[in-house]
Amino acid sequence: MRAAPWFDLLLMLPSVGAQGGPDPEEVFRAHPLGRDADPAGVTATLAALTGFFVEQSLLPAPPGLPTLRPFQRAQGEAGLAWLRRRLAPGPA
């Protein structure tokens, strides 16, 4: 699949944030791929990814994977926090 060069980096960062890692926005901006990314594209992609995690977290757990939905919820919460910062008034 072809995507923007920063796409995989963005997809990974809510998981990093959910597990107590560094601030996703700081990591994204510090990375060479993130520095040159289109801000509107990043925000739209983050919104879509966050919506996916939140929606999936509300579904019943699949057989044999009882921790999947809580993990998706944590990823969704990390994505929402990141998205709120990106959408806040002032410098992004």
N, C-alpha and C positions, 0 to 999 in steps of 0.2 A: 504494500500500500504506500502511496506517496502522500506526504503531508509536509507542512512547514518544518523547517529544520529544528525548531524549538518544541515541536509537538510532544515528543516522547518525554522531554524534560518536564514539561508542564504536567503531563499525566502522572508522573511519579511523585511530584511534590506534595499533593494532599496526603498521601500515605506517609511520607516523611514527617509532615507536620502532625499527623494523627498519632504518631508513635513518639512524640516528644522531641523531634529533631529541630533543626534550625528553622527560622521563619521562611516559608516558601517564597515570598516576594524577594527577600534578600538574596536567597540562593539563586533565584531566577535571574535577577538583575546582575548578579556577579558573574554568572556563566556567560561565556562568549555567545552562545546561541540565544540567550535571553536578552542580552543587551541590545541586539539589533532587531528584535521582534516587533512587529506591528502591534501597538498597544490595544487597538480596538479588536484585532484578531485574537490576542491573548485573552482579553476580557470575555469575549464571546465564547471562546473555547472553554475557559474556566467555568463560565455559567452553565454551559451544556454538561460538562463533566460533573459539576456539583449537583445539578438536577438529577443526573443519572444515579449518583450515589445516594442521594436522599430518597428518591423514588424506590430504588432497589432495597434500601434498608427497611422499608415498610412492608415488604413481602414476607411470607412465612419462610423460615429457614429451610433450605433444601436438605433432604435426607443425608445424614452423615456430615453435615457442615454447620453445626450449631453456632459457630462463632462468626460466620460470614456476615450476617445482617448487622451485628454490633460493629464489626470492622467497617462495613460500608457506611454505617451511621457516623462513625468517627471520621472517616474520610470526607463525608458530606459536611460535617461540622467544620473541619479544617478548611475545606473549600469555601464554605460560606464566610468564614472569618477572613480568608484571603480576598474573596470577592468584595466584601464590605469595605476593606481597606482600599481596594482598587477603585471602587465607586464613590468613595468619600470625597467631598469637595476639597479642593486644594491640590498641591503637587502630588502626583502619583508616584 
